[in-house]
Amino acid sequence: NEALPQRATGLDRSFHEYFRENVYIAPSGLWSQAQLRFCLETMPLERIVFAVDYPFIGNEGAVPFLEQADLPEADKRKIAHENAERLLGL
C-alpha cells in the first residue's frame, strides 16, 4: 500500500485490496508451516490453492504437510481442492 499509494495509481481502492480479491497463491514446494501461516495472514483462505512443483521438487512431502497443518479440516479441504475447483469451475 505504501509503495503504490492510492492517489498515485488513480484506482478506486488500494492495490492491496485488488491483489487480495484477484490473485491466487500456491505455497507449492515450500513445506514450511511458517510459510503457510504467512500465506494465511497475507491472503484470504479462499485465495490459497494447493500445488506441487513436480518434477522440479519432489511431491512426497505434499500431503503430510497439509495434513499436519494446524488448521480446521474444512480449511484444509479448501486449500487442498475446493478453492481450485471453484477457480476452475469444476
PDB file of N, CA, C and O in Angstrom, chain B, residues numbered from 101:
ATOM      1  N   ASN B 101       0.814  -1.200   0.000  1.00  0.00           N
ATOM      2  CA  ASN B 101       0.000   0.000   0.000  1.00  0.00           C
ATOM      3  C   ASN B 101       0.853   1.257   0.000  1.00  0.00           C
ATOM      4  O   ASN B 101       0.508   2.236  -0.662  1.00  0.00           O
ATOM      5  N   GLU B 102       1.969   1.246   0.738  1.00  0.00           N
ATOM      6  CA  GLU B 102       2.797   2.441   0.785  1.00  0.00           C
ATOM      7  C   GLU B 102       3.608   2.616  -0.491  1.00  0.00           C
ATOM      8  O   GLU B 102       3.898   3.744  -0.891  1.00  0.00           O
ATOM      9  N   ALA B 103       3.980   1.503  -1.138  1.00  0.00           N
ATOM     10  CA  ALA B 103       4.761   1.597  -2.370  1.00  0.00           C
ATOM     11  C   ALA B 103       3.910   2.133  -3.520  1.00  0.00           C
ATOM     12  O   ALA B 103       4.421   2.813  -4.410  1.00  0.00           O
ATOM     13  N   LEU B 104       2.620   1.827  -3.499  1.00  0.00           N
ATOM     14  CA  LEU B 104       1.693   2.302  -4.530  1.00  0.00           C
ATOM     15  C   LEU B 104       0.508   2.991  -3.863  1.00  0.00           C
ATOM     16  O   LEU B 104      -0.572   2.409  -3.762  1.00  0.00           O
ATOM     17  N   PRO B 105       0.702   4.224  -3.410  1.00  0.00           N
ATOM     18  CA  PRO B 105      -0.410   4.908  -2.757  1.00  0.00           C
ATOM     19  C   PRO B 105      -1.578   5.095  -3.717  1.00  0.00           C
ATOM     20  O   PRO B 105      -1.389   5.283  -4.919  1.00  0.00           O
ATOM     21  N   GLN B 106      -2.761   5.042  -3.177  1.00  0.00           N
ATOM     22  CA  GLN B 106      -3.983   5.113  -3.979  1.00  0.00           C
ATOM     23  C   GLN B 106      -4.032   6.379  -4.829  1.00  0.00           C
ATOM     24  O   GLN B 106      -4.463   6.331  -5.981  1.00  0.00           O
ATOM     25  N   ARG B 107      -3.607   7.477  -4.292  1.00  0.00           N
ATOM     26  CA  ARG B 107      -3.669   8.729  -5.061  1.00  0.00           C
ATOM     27  C   ARG B 107      -2.724   8.696  -6.260  1.00  0.00           C
ATOM     28  O   ARG B 107      -2.978   9.372  -7.257  1.00  0.00           O
ATOM     29  N   ALA B 108      -1.632   7.919  -6.182  1.00  0.00           N
ATOM     30  CA  ALA B 108      -0.693   7.825  -7.307  1.00  0.00           C
ATOM     31  C   ALA B 108      -1.210   6.900  -8.401  1.00  0.00           C
ATOM     32  O   ALA B 108      -0.909   7.100  -9.578  1.00  0.00           O
ATOM     33  N   THR B 109      -1.980   5.895  -8.022  1.00  0.00           N
ATOM     34  CA  THR B 109      -2.470   4.927  -9.014  1.00  0.00           C
ATOM     35  C   THR B 109      -3.755   5.377  -9.685  1.00  0.00           C
ATOM     36  O   THR B 109      -4.040   4.973 -10.812  1.00  0.00           O
ATOM     37  N   GLY B 110      -4.529   6.204  -9.008  1.00  0.00           N
ATOM     38  CA  GLY B 110      -5.815   6.617  -9.545  1.00  0.00           C
ATOM     39  C   GLY B 110      -6.882   5.537  -9.434  1.00  0.00           C
ATOM     40  O   GLY B 110      -7.967   5.678  -9.999  1.00  0.00           O
ATOM     41  N   LEU B 111      -6.588   4.473  -8.720  1.00  0.00           N
ATOM     42  CA  LEU B 111      -7.548   3.384  -8.542  1.00  0.00           C
ATOM     43  C   LEU B 111      -8.582   3.750  -7.488  1.00  0.00           C
ATOM     44  O   LEU B 111      -8.326   4.579  -6.614  1.00  0.00           O
ATOM     45  N   ASP B 112      -9.734   3.133  -7.575  1.00  0.00           N
ATOM     46  CA  ASP B 112     -10.790   3.381  -6.594  1.00  0.00           C
ATOM     47  C   ASP B 112     -10.449   2.809  -5.226  1.00  0.00           C
ATOM     48  O   ASP B 112     -10.870   3.336  -4.197  1.00  0.00           O
ATOM     49  N   ARG B 113      -9.682   1.730  -5.229  1.00  0.00           N
ATOM     50  CA  ARG B 113      -9.293   1.080  -3.972  1.00  0.00           C
ATOM     51  C   ARG B 113      -7.788   0.881  -3.968  1.00  0.00           C
ATOM     52  O   ARG B 113      -7.117   1.128  -4.971  1.00  0.00           O
ATOM     53  N   SER B 114      -7.261   0.435  -2.840  1.00  0.00           N
ATOM     54  CA  SER B 114      -5.818   0.239  -2.746  1.00  0.00           C
ATOM     55  C   SER B 114      -5.380  -0.959  -3.585  1.00  0.00           C
ATOM     56  O   SER B 114      -6.165  -1.871  -3.843  1.00  0.00           O
ATOM     57  N   PHE B 115      -4.130  -0.942  -4.001  1.00  0.00           N
ATOM     58  CA  PHE B 115      -3.553  -2.060  -4.741  1.00  0.00           C
ATOM     59  C   PHE B 115      -3.707  -3.351  -3.939  1.00  0.00           C
ATOM     60  O   PHE B 115      -4.027  -4.401  -4.496  1.00  0.00           O
ATOM     61  N   HIS B 116      -3.481  -3.265  -2.650  1.00  0.00           N
ATOM     62  CA  HIS B 116      -3.592  -4.430  -1.765  1.00  0.00           C
ATOM     63  C   HIS B 116      -4.980  -5.054  -1.837  1.00  0.00           C
ATOM     64  O   HIS B 116      -5.100  -6.279  -1.870  1.00  0.00           O
ATOM     65  N   GLU B 117      -6.014  -4.248  -1.862  1.00  0.00           N
ATOM     66  CA  GLU B 117      -7.380  -4.776  -1.962  1.00  0.00           C
ATOM     67  C   GLU B 117      -7.596  -5.504  -3.289  1.00  0.00           C
ATOM     68  O   GLU B 117      -8.165  -6.595  -3.316  1.00  0.00           O
ATOM     69  N   TYR B 118      -7.145  -4.904  -4.378  1.00  0.00           N
ATOM     70  CA  TYR B 118      -7.277  -5.563  -5.678  1.00  0.00           C
ATOM     71  C   TYR B 118      -6.507  -6.884  -5.692  1.00  0.00           C
ATOM     72  O   TYR B 118      -6.998  -7.892  -6.200  1.00  0.00           O
ATOM     73  N   PHE B 119      -5.315  -6.871  -5.138  1.00  0.00           N
ATOM     74  CA  PHE B 119      -4.482  -8.076  -5.098  1.00  0.00           C
ATOM     75  C   PHE B 119      -5.195  -9.191  -4.344  1.00  0.00           C
ATOM     76  O   PHE B 119      -5.286 -10.315  -4.839  1.00  0.00           O
ATOM     77  N   ARG B 120      -5.701  -8.891  -3.154  1.00  0.00           N
ATOM     78  CA  ARG B 120      -6.361  -9.909  -2.324  1.00  0.00           C
ATOM     79  C   ARG B 120      -7.634 -10.454  -2.968  1.00  0.00           C
ATOM     80  O   ARG B 120      -8.054 -11.566  -2.649  1.00  0.00           O
ATOM     81  N   GLU B 121      -8.246  -9.701  -3.856  1.00  0.00           N
ATOM     82  CA  GLU B 121      -9.500 -10.137  -4.473  1.00  0.00           C
ATOM     83  C   GLU B 121      -9.321 -10.775  -5.848  1.00  0.00           C
ATOM     84  O   GLU B 121     -10.251 -11.398  -6.359  1.00  0.00           O
ATOM     85  N   ASN B 122      -8.144 -10.632  -6.456  1.00  0.00           N
ATOM     86  CA  ASN B 122      -7.979 -11.083  -7.839  1.00  0.00           C
ATOM     87  C   ASN B 122      -6.813 -12.031  -8.079  1.00  0.00           C
ATOM     88  O   ASN B 122      -6.619 -12.493  -9.203  1.00  0.00           O
ATOM     89  N   VAL B 123      -6.045 -12.326  -7.056  1.00  0.00           N
ATOM     90  CA  VAL B 123      -4.870 -13.182  -7.212  1.00  0.00           C
ATOM     91  C   VAL B 123      -5.026 -14.410  -6.332  1.00  0.00           C
ATOM     92  O   VAL B 123      -5.543 -14.327  -5.218  1.00  0.00           O
ATOM     93  N   TYR B 124      -4.577 -15.545  -6.840  1.00  0.00           N
ATOM     94  CA  TYR B 124      -4.494 -16.775  -6.058  1.00  0.00           C
ATOM     95  C   TYR B 124      -3.020 -17.060  -5.820  1.00  0.00           C
ATOM     96  O   TYR B 124      -2.182 -16.744  -6.665  1.00  0.00           O
ATOM     97  N   ILE B 125      -2.699 -17.651  -4.686  1.00  0.00           N
ATOM     98  CA  ILE B 125      -1.321 -18.042  -4.423  1.00  0.00           C
ATOM     99  C   ILE B 125      -1.280 -19.531  -4.119  1.00  0.00           C
ATOM    100  O   ILE B 125      -2.246 -20.109  -3.621  1.00  0.00           O
ATOM    101  N   ALA B 126      -0.146 -20.136  -4.428  1.00  0.00           N
ATOM    102  CA  ALA B 126       0.065 -21.558  -4.165  1.00  0.00           C
ATOM    103  C   ALA B 126       1.414 -21.705  -3.470  1.00  0.00           C
ATOM    104  O   ALA B 126       2.457 -21.508  -4.094  1.00  0.00           O
ATOM    105  N   PRO B 127       1.403 -22.046  -2.195  1.00  0.00           N
ATOM    106  CA  PRO B 127       2.680 -22.222  -1.489  1.00  0.00           C
ATOM    107  C   PRO B 127       3.333 -23.555  -1.853  1.00  0.00           C
ATOM    108  O   PRO B 127       3.722 -24.316  -0.966  1.00  0.00           O
ATOM    109  N   SER B 128       3.454 -23.841  -3.134  1.00  0.00           N
ATOM    110  CA  SER B 128       3.968 -25.126  -3.592  1.00  0.00           C
ATOM    111  C   SER B 128       5.471 -25.232  -3.381  1.00  0.00           C
ATOM    112  O   SER B 128       6.225 -24.281  -3.591  1.00  0.00           O
ATOM    113  N   GLY B 129       5.872 -26.408  -2.962  1.00  0.00           N
ATOM    114  CA  GLY B 129       7.286 -26.675  -2.761  1.00  0.00           C
ATOM    115  C   GLY B 129       7.863 -26.073  -1.499  1.00  0.00           C
ATOM    116  O   GLY B 129       9.022 -26.332  -1.172  1.00  0.00           O
ATOM    117  N   LEU B 130       7.103 -25.291  -0.792  1.00  0.00           N
ATOM    118  CA  LEU B 130       7.571 -24.669   0.448  1.00  0.00           C
ATOM    119  C   LEU B 130       6.881 -25.354   1.620  1.00  0.00           C
ATOM    120  O   LEU B 130       5.910 -24.833   2.168  1.00  0.00           O
ATOM    121  N   TRP B 131       7.374 -26.493   1.990  1.00  0.00           N
ATOM    122  CA  TRP B 131       6.704 -27.284   3.030  1.00  0.00           C
ATOM    123  C   TRP B 131       7.082 -26.761   4.407  1.00  0.00           C
ATOM    124  O   TRP B 131       7.690 -27.475   5.205  1.00  0.00           O
ATOM    125  N   SER B 132       6.731 -25.544   4.675  1.00  0.00           N
ATOM    126  CA  SER B 132       7.023 -24.878   5.945  1.00  0.00           C
ATOM    127  C   SER B 132       5.717 -24.360   6.540  1.00  0.00           C
ATOM    128  O   SER B 132       4.965 -23.641   5.882  1.00  0.00           O
ATOM    129  N   GLN B 133       5.461 -24.730   7.780  1.00  0.00           N
ATOM    130  CA  GLN B 133       4.249 -24.243   8.446  1.00  0.00           C
ATOM    131  C   GLN B 133       4.309 -22.726   8.619  1.00  0.00           C
ATOM    132  O   GLN B 133       3.280 -22.052   8.572  1.00  0.00           O
ATOM    133  N   ALA B 134       5.509 -22.191   8.818  1.00  0.00           N
ATOM    134  CA  ALA B 134       5.650 -20.731   8.934  1.00  0.00           C
ATOM    135  C   ALA B 134       5.255 -20.056   7.617  1.00  0.00           C
ATOM    136  O   ALA B 134       4.600 -19.014   7.624  1.00  0.00           O
ATOM    137  N   GLN B 135       5.651 -20.645   6.497  1.00  0.00           N
ATOM    138  CA  GLN B 135       5.285 -20.098   5.186  1.00  0.00           C
ATOM    139  C   GLN B 135       3.778 -20.155   4.978  1.00  0.00           C
ATOM    140  O   GLN B 135       3.184 -19.209   4.461  1.00  0.00           O
ATOM    141  N   LEU B 136       3.156 -21.266   5.380  1.00  0.00           N
ATOM    142  CA  LEU B 136       1.705 -21.393   5.250  1.00  0.00           C
ATOM    143  C   LEU B 136       0.993 -20.347   6.104  1.00  0.00           C
ATOM    144  O   LEU B 136       0.019 -19.740   5.659  1.00  0.00           O
ATOM    145  N   ARG B 137       1.473 -20.136   7.326  1.00  0.00           N
ATOM    146  CA  ARG B 137       0.874 -19.102   8.192  1.00  0.00           C
ATOM    147  C   ARG B 137       0.998 -17.722   7.544  1.00  0.00           C
ATOM    148  O   ARG B 137       0.062 -16.924   7.582  1.00  0.00           O
ATOM    149  N   PHE B 138       2.162 -17.448   6.949  1.00  0.00           N
ATOM    150  CA  PHE B 138       2.353 -16.164   6.270  1.00  0.00           C
ATOM    151  C   PHE B 138       1.348 -16.009   5.131  1.00  0.00           C
ATOM    152  O   PHE B 138       0.753 -14.945   4.964  1.00  0.00           O
ATOM    153  N   CYS B 139       1.161 -17.068   4.353  1.00  0.00           N
ATOM    154  CA  CYS B 139       0.177 -17.026   3.261  1.00  0.00           C
ATOM    155  C   CYS B 139      -1.209 -16.714   3.806  1.00  0.00           C
ATOM    156  O   CYS B 139      -1.940 -15.907   3.232  1.00  0.00           O
ATOM    157  N   LEU B 140      -1.571 -17.355   4.916  1.00  0.00           N
ATOM    158  CA  LEU B 140      -2.895 -17.153   5.504  1.00  0.00           C
ATOM    159  C   LEU B 140      -3.051 -15.758   6.103  1.00  0.00           C
ATOM    160  O   LEU B 140      -4.161 -15.229   6.161  1.00  0.00           O
ATOM    161  N   GLU B 141      -1.956 -15.165   6.543  1.00  0.00           N
ATOM    162  CA  GLU B 141      -2.007 -13.800   7.075  1.00  0.00           C
ATOM    163  C   GLU B 141      -2.067 -12.772   5.944  1.00  0.00           C
ATOM    164  O   GLU B 141      -2.588 -11.671   6.125  1.00  0.00           O
ATOM    165  N   THR B 142      -1.540 -13.134   4.791  1.00  0.00           N
ATOM    166  CA  THR B 142      -1.432 -12.211   3.670  1.00  0.00           C
ATOM    167  C   THR B 142      -2.653 -12.240   2.762  1.00  0.00           C
ATOM    168  O   THR B 142      -3.094 -11.206   2.259  1.00  0.00           O
ATOM    169  N   MET B 143      -3.192 -13.437   2.562  1.00  0.00           N
ATOM    170  CA  MET B 143      -4.282 -13.626   1.607  1.00  0.00           C
ATOM    171  C   MET B 143      -5.473 -14.282   2.285  1.00  0.00           C
ATOM    172  O   MET B 143      -5.307 -14.982   3.284  1.00  0.00           O
ATOM    173  N   PRO B 144      -6.671 -14.065   1.755  1.00  0.00           N
ATOM    174  CA  PRO B 144      -7.834 -14.784   2.274  1.00  0.00           C
ATOM    175  C   PRO B 144      -7.674 -16.283   2.009  1.00  0.00           C
ATOM    176  O   PRO B 144      -7.099 -16.677   0.994  1.00  0.00           O
ATOM    177  N   LEU B 145      -8.173 -17.104   2.907  1.00  0.00           N
ATOM    178  CA  LEU B 145      -8.106 -18.557   2.761  1.00  0.00           C
ATOM    179  C   LEU B 145      -8.622 -19.004   1.397  1.00  0.00           C
ATOM    180  O   LEU B 145      -8.073 -19.929   0.798  1.00  0.00           O
ATOM    181  N   GLU B 146      -9.667 -18.358   0.906  1.00  0.00           N
ATOM    182  CA  GLU B 146     -10.283 -18.733  -0.367  1.00  0.00           C
ATOM    183  C   GLU B 146      -9.391 -18.445  -1.575  1.00  0.00           C
ATOM    184  O   GLU B 146      -9.728 -18.837  -2.693  1.00  0.00           O
ATOM    185  N   ARG B 147      -8.273 -17.774  -1.371  1.00  0.00           N
ATOM    186  CA  ARG B 147      -7.353 -17.434  -2.462  1.00  0.00           C
ATOM    187  C   ARG B 147      -6.058 -18.241  -2.404  1.00  0.00           C
ATOM    188  O   ARG B 147      -5.087 -17.910  -3.084  1.00  0.00           O
ATOM    189  N   ILE B 148      -6.044 -19.300  -1.593  1.00  0.00           N
ATOM    190  CA  ILE B 148      -4.861 -20.156  -1.486  1.00  0.00           C
ATOM    191  C   ILE B 148      -5.202 -21.516  -2.074  1.00  0.00           C
ATOM    192  O   ILE B 148      -6.178 -22.147  -1.670  1.00  0.00           O
ATOM    193  N   VAL B 149      -4.394 -21.965  -3.028  1.00  0.00           N
ATOM    194  CA  VAL B 149      -4.603 -23.267  -3.655  1.00  0.00           C
ATOM    195  C   VAL B 149      -3.365 -24.131  -3.440  1.00  0.00           C
ATOM    196  O   VAL B 149      -2.243 -23.632  -3.357  1.00  0.00           O
ATOM    197  N   PHE B 150      -3.593 -25.414  -3.354  1.00  0.00           N
ATOM    198  CA  PHE B 150      -2.523 -26.369  -3.114  1.00  0.00           C
ATOM    199  C   PHE B 150      -1.918 -26.790  -4.440  1.00  0.00           C
ATOM    200  O   PHE B 150      -2.643 -27.035  -5.404  1.00  0.00           O
ATOM    201  N   ALA B 151      -0.608 -26.876  -4.498  1.00  0.00           N
ATOM    202  CA  ALA B 151       0.068 -27.296  -5.717  1.00  0.00           C
ATOM    203  C   ALA B 151       1.408 -27.911  -5.350  1.00  0.00           C
ATOM    204  O   ALA B 151       1.897 -27.752  -4.232  1.00  0.00           O
ATOM    205  N   VAL B 152       1.982 -28.604  -6.293  1.00  0.00           N
ATOM    206  CA  VAL B 152       3.333 -29.140  -6.134  1.00  0.00           C
ATOM    207  C   VAL B 152       4.163 -28.680  -7.323  1.00  0.00           C
ATOM    208  O   VAL B 152       3.613 -28.325  -8.366  1.00  0.00           O
ATOM    209  N   ASP B 153       5.465 -28.683  -7.176  1.00  0.00           N
ATOM    210  CA  ASP B 153       6.371 -28.253  -8.242  1.00  0.00           C
ATOM    211  C   ASP B 153       7.057 -29.436  -8.920  1.00  0.00           C
ATOM    212  O   ASP B 153       8.189 -29.318  -9.391  1.00  0.00           O
ATOM    213  N   TYR B 154       6.372 -30.567  -8.966  1.00  0.00           N
ATOM    214  CA  TYR B 154       6.924 -31.741  -9.629  1.00  0.00           C
ATOM    215  C   TYR B 154       7.094 -31.445 -11.113  1.00  0.00           C
ATOM    216  O   TYR B 154       6.178 -30.862 -11.693  1.00  0.00           O
ATOM    217  N   PRO B 155       8.161 -31.790 -11.753  1.00  0.00           N
ATOM    218  CA  PRO B 155       9.248 -32.657 -11.313  1.00  0.00           C
ATOM    219  C   PRO B 155      10.426 -31.910 -10.708  1.00  0.00           C
ATOM    220  O   PRO B 155      11.456 -32.521 -10.420  1.00  0.00           O
ATOM    221  N   PHE B 156      10.300 -30.614 -10.510  1.00  0.00           N
ATOM    222  CA  PHE B 156      11.427 -29.831 -10.007  1.00  0.00           C
ATOM    223  C   PHE B 156      11.671 -30.059  -8.522  1.00  0.00           C
ATOM    224  O   PHE B 156      12.815 -30.071  -8.067  1.00  0.00           O
ATOM    225  N   ILE B 157      10.609 -30.236  -7.784  1.00  0.00           N
ATOM    226  CA  ILE B 157      10.698 -30.543  -6.356  1.00  0.00           C
ATOM    227  C   ILE B 157       9.818 -31.757  -6.137  1.00  0.00           C
ATOM    228  O   ILE B 157       8.678 -31.795  -6.600  1.00  0.00           O
ATOM    229  N   GLY B 158      10.342 -32.750  -5.434  1.00  0.00           N
ATOM    230  CA  GLY B 158       9.562 -33.954  -5.170  1.00  0.00           C
ATOM    231  C   GLY B 158       8.271 -33.628  -4.443  1.00  0.00           C
ATOM    232  O   GLY B 158       8.204 -32.658  -3.687  1.00  0.00           O
ATOM    233  N   ASN B 159       7.249 -34.434  -4.670  1.00  0.00           N
ATOM    234  CA  ASN B 159       5.956 -34.143  -4.054  1.00  0.00           C
ATOM    235  C   ASN B 159       5.604 -35.082  -2.911  1.00  0.00           C
ATOM    236  O   ASN B 159       4.473 -35.064  -2.424  1.00  0.00           O
ATOM    237  N   GLU B 160       6.560 -35.908  -2.473  1.00  0.00           N
ATOM    238  CA  GLU B 160       6.249 -36.851  -1.405  1.00  0.00           C
ATOM    239  C   GLU B 160       5.904 -36.171  -0.077  1.00  0.00           C
ATOM    240  O   GLU B 160       5.227 -36.776   0.755  1.00  0.00           O
ATOM    241  N   GLY B 161       6.340 -34.957   0.138  1.00  0.00           N
ATOM    242  CA  GLY B 161       6.025 -34.258   1.380  1.00  0.00           C
ATOM    243  C   GLY B 161       4.747 -33.445   1.333  1.00  0.00           C
ATOM    244  O   GLY B 161       4.347 -32.869   2.345  1.00  0.00           O
ATOM    245  N   ALA B 162       4.103 -33.385   0.187  1.00  0.00           N
ATOM    246  CA  ALA B 162       2.957 -32.501   0.000  1.00  0.00           C
ATOM    247  C   ALA B 162       1.767 -32.862   0.876  1.00  0.00           C
ATOM    248  O   ALA B 162       1.262 -32.017   1.614  1.00  0.00           O
ATOM    249  N   VAL B 163       1.319 -34.096   0.801  1.00  0.00           N
ATOM    250  CA  VAL B 163       0.132 -34.497   1.564  1.00  0.00           C
ATOM    251  C   VAL B 163       0.393 -34.440   3.065  1.00  0.00           C
ATOM    252  O   VAL B 163      -0.427 -33.880   3.792  1.00  0.00           O
ATOM    253  N   PRO B 164       1.513 -35.002   3.566  1.00  0.00           N
ATOM    254  CA  PRO B 164       1.764 -34.892   5.010  1.00  0.00           C
ATOM    255  C   PRO B 164       1.844 -33.438   5.486  1.00  0.00           C
ATOM    256  O   PRO B 164       1.402 -33.117   6.589  1.00  0.00           O
ATOM    257  N   PHE B 165       2.406 -32.571   4.655  1.00  0.00           N
ATOM    258  CA  PHE B 165       2.499 -31.159   5.026  1.00  0.00           C
ATOM    259  C   PHE B 165       1.122 -30.571   5.299  1.00  0.00           C
ATOM    260  O   PHE B 165       0.913 -29.928   6.327  1.00  0.00           O
ATOM    261  N   LEU B 166       0.193 -30.786   4.395  1.00  0.00           N
ATOM    262  CA  LEU B 166      -1.142 -30.224   4.578  1.00  0.00           C
ATOM    263  C   LEU B 166      -1.890 -30.933   5.702  1.00  0.00           C
ATOM    264  O   LEU B 166      -2.622 -30.294   6.457  1.00  0.00           O
ATOM    265  N   GLU B 167      -1.712 -32.236   5.818  1.00  0.00           N
ATOM    266  CA  GLU B 167      -2.378 -32.982   6.894  1.00  0.00           C
ATOM    267  C   GLU B 167      -1.935 -32.491   8.269  1.00  0.00           C
ATOM    268  O   GLU B 167      -2.740 -32.449   9.199  1.00  0.00           O
ATOM    269  N   GLN B 168      -0.665 -32.120   8.405  1.00  0.00           N
ATOM    270  CA  GLN B 168      -0.117 -31.695   9.695  1.00  0.00           C
ATOM    271  C   GLN B 168      -0.358 -30.220   9.995  1.00  0.00           C
ATOM    272  O   GLN B 168      -0.056 -29.761  11.096  1.00  0.00           O
ATOM    273  N   ALA B 169      -0.885 -29.488   9.056  1.00  0.00           N
ATOM    274  CA  ALA B 169      -1.131 -28.055   9.267  1.00  0.00           C
ATOM    275  C   ALA B 169      -2.136 -27.858  10.395  1.00  0.00           C
ATOM    276  O   ALA B 169      -3.113 -28.598  10.514  1.00  0.00           O
ATOM    277  N   ASP B 170      -1.880 -26.859  11.208  1.00  0.00           N
ATOM    278  CA  ASP B 170      -2.758 -26.545  12.342  1.00  0.00           C
ATOM    279  C   ASP B 170      -3.946 -25.722  11.843  1.00  0.00           C
ATOM    280  O   ASP B 170      -4.066 -24.530  12.125  1.00  0.00           O
ATOM    281  N   LEU B 171      -4.815 -26.398  11.095  1.00  0.00           N
ATOM    282  CA  LEU B 171      -5.992 -25.757  10.510  1.00  0.00           C
ATOM    283  C   LEU B 171      -7.193 -26.667  10.691  1.00  0.00           C
ATOM    284  O   LEU B 171      -7.042 -27.886  10.767  1.00  0.00           O
ATOM    285  N   PRO B 172      -8.378 -26.092  10.762  1.00  0.00           N
ATOM    286  CA  PRO B 172      -9.586 -26.930  10.770  1.00  0.00           C
ATOM    287  C   PRO B 172      -9.657 -27.752   9.475  1.00  0.00           C
ATOM    288  O   PRO B 172      -9.160 -27.329   8.431  1.00  0.00           O
ATOM    289  N   GLU B 173     -10.270 -28.910   9.561  1.00  0.00           N
ATOM    290  CA  GLU B 173     -10.382 -29.786   8.388  1.00  0.00           C
ATOM    291  C   GLU B 173     -11.072 -29.077   7.218  1.00  0.00           C
ATOM    292  O   GLU B 173     -10.697 -29.287   6.064  1.00  0.00           O
ATOM    293  N   ALA B 174     -12.063 -28.253   7.499  1.00  0.00           N
ATOM    294  CA  ALA B 174     -12.760 -27.526   6.427  1.00  0.00           C
ATOM    295  C   ALA B 174     -11.794 -26.600   5.683  1.00  0.00           C
ATOM    296  O   ALA B 174     -11.883 -26.470   4.462  1.00  0.00           O
ATOM    297  N   ASP B 175     -10.875 -25.956   6.404  1.00  0.00           N
ATOM    298  CA  ASP B 175      -9.894 -25.076   5.765  1.00  0.00           C
ATOM    299  C   ASP B 175      -8.899 -25.880   4.935  1.00  0.00           C
ATOM    300  O   ASP B 175      -8.501 -25.450   3.852  1.00  0.00           O
ATOM    301  N   LYS B 176      -8.498 -27.041   5.436  1.00  0.00           N
ATOM    302  CA  LYS B 176      -7.586 -27.905   4.673  1.00  0.00           C
ATOM    303  C   LYS B 176      -8.239 -28.341   3.367  1.00  0.00           C
ATOM    304  O   LYS B 176      -7.576 -28.387   2.331  1.00  0.00           O
ATOM    305  N   ARG B 177      -9.528 -28.662   3.403  1.00  0.00           N
ATOM    306  CA  ARG B 177     -10.235 -29.061   2.181  1.00  0.00           C
ATOM    307  C   ARG B 177     -10.272 -27.916   1.169  1.00  0.00           C
ATOM    308  O   ARG B 177     -10.123 -28.134  -0.033  1.00  0.00           O
ATOM    309  N   LYS B 178     -10.473 -26.684   1.673  1.00  0.00           N
ATOM    310  CA  LYS B 178     -10.476 -25.533   0.762  1.00  0.00           C
ATOM    311  C   LYS B 178      -9.132 -25.407   0.056  1.00  0.00           C
ATOM    312  O   LYS B 178      -9.077 -25.233  -1.162  1.00  0.00           O
ATOM    313  N   ILE B 179      -8.047 -25.494   0.826  1.00  0.00           N
ATOM    314  CA  ILE B 179      -6.713 -25.363   0.240  1.00  0.00           C
ATOM    315  C   ILE B 179      -6.405 -26.553  -0.659  1.00  0.00           C
ATOM    316  O   ILE B 179      -5.848 -26.381  -1.744  1.00  0.00           O
ATOM    317  N   ALA B 180      -6.760 -27.753  -0.220  1.00  0.00           N
ATOM    318  CA  ALA B 180      -6.416 -28.972  -0.959  1.00  0.00           C
ATOM    319  C   ALA B 180      -7.108 -29.047  -2.312  1.00  0.00           C
ATOM    320  O   ALA B 180      -6.485 -29.431  -3.302  1.00  0.00           O
ATOM    321  N   HIS B 181      -8.394 -28.683  -2.371  1.00  0.00           N
ATOM    322  CA  HIS B 181      -9.081 -28.843  -3.657  1.00  0.00           C
ATOM    323  C   HIS B 181     -10.269 -27.916  -3.882  1.00  0.00           C
ATOM    324  O   HIS B 181     -10.542 -27.569  -5.031  1.00  0.00           O
ATOM    325  N   GLU B 182     -10.984 -27.500  -2.853  1.00  0.00           N
ATOM    326  CA  GLU B 182     -12.212 -26.731  -3.085  1.00  0.00           C
ATOM    327  C   GLU B 182     -11.951 -25.379  -3.743  1.00  0.00           C
ATOM    328  O   GLU B 182     -12.707 -24.964  -4.622  1.00  0.00           O
ATOM    329  N   ASN B 183     -10.892 -24.690  -3.329  1.00  0.00           N
ATOM    330  CA  ASN B 183     -10.588 -23.385  -3.938  1.00  0.00           C
ATOM    331  C   ASN B 183     -10.248 -23.541  -5.420  1.00  0.00           C
ATOM    332  O   ASN B 183     -10.699 -22.747  -6.246  1.00  0.00           O
ATOM    333  N   ALA B 184      -9.461 -24.554  -5.757  1.00  0.00           N
ATOM    334  CA  ALA B 184      -9.101 -24.790  -7.161  1.00  0.00           C
ATOM    335  C   ALA B 184     -10.329 -25.194  -7.970  1.00  0.00           C
ATOM    336  O   ALA B 184     -10.486 -24.767  -9.114  1.00  0.00           O
ATOM    337  N   GLU B 185     -11.194 -26.006  -7.388  1.00  0.00           N
ATOM    338  CA  GLU B 185     -12.421 -26.403  -8.088  1.00  0.00           C
ATOM    339  C   GLU B 185     -13.276 -25.180  -8.417  1.00  0.00           C
ATOM    340  O   GLU B 185     -13.813 -25.070  -9.519  1.00  0.00           O
ATOM    341  N   ARG B 186     -13.398 -24.269  -7.462  1.00  0.00           N
ATOM    342  CA  ARG B 186     -14.180 -23.050  -7.688  1.00  0.00           C
ATOM    343  C   ARG B 186     -13.505 -22.175  -8.755  1.00  0.00           C
ATOM    344  O   ARG B 186     -14.173 -21.663  -9.653  1.00  0.00           O
ATOM    345  N   LEU B 187     -12.193 -22.010  -8.653  1.00  0.00           N
ATOM    346  CA  LEU B 187     -11.448 -21.193  -9.614  1.00  0.00           C
ATOM    347  C   LEU B 187     -11.581 -21.741 -11.035  1.00  0.00           C
ATOM    348  O   LEU B 187     -11.745 -20.978 -11.987  1.00  0.00           O
ATOM    349  N   LEU B 188     -11.510 -23.054 -11.170  1.00  0.00           N
ATOM    350  CA  LEU B 188     -11.529 -23.690 -12.488  1.00  0.00           C
ATOM    351  C   LEU B 188     -12.925 -24.066 -12.965  1.00  0.00           C
ATOM    352  O   LEU B 188     -13.092 -24.582 -14.070  1.00  0.00           O
ATOM    353  N   GLY B 189     -13.925 -23.807 -12.129  1.00  0.00           N
ATOM    354  CA  GLY B 189     -15.298 -24.115 -12.499  1.00  0.00           C
ATOM    355  C   GLY B 189     -15.570 -25.605 -12.602  1.00  0.00           C
ATOM    356  O   GLY B 189     -16.340 -26.038 -13.460  1.00  0.00           O
ATOM    357  N   LEU B 190     -14.952 -26.385 -11.747  1.00  0.00           N
ATOM    358  CA  LEU B 190     -15.138 -27.848 -11.775  1.00  0.00           C
ATOM    359  C   LEU B 190     -16.259 -28.293 -10.871  1.00  0.00           C
ATOM    360  O   LEU B 190     -16.543 -29.487 -10.781  1.00  0.00           O
TER     361      LEU B 190
END
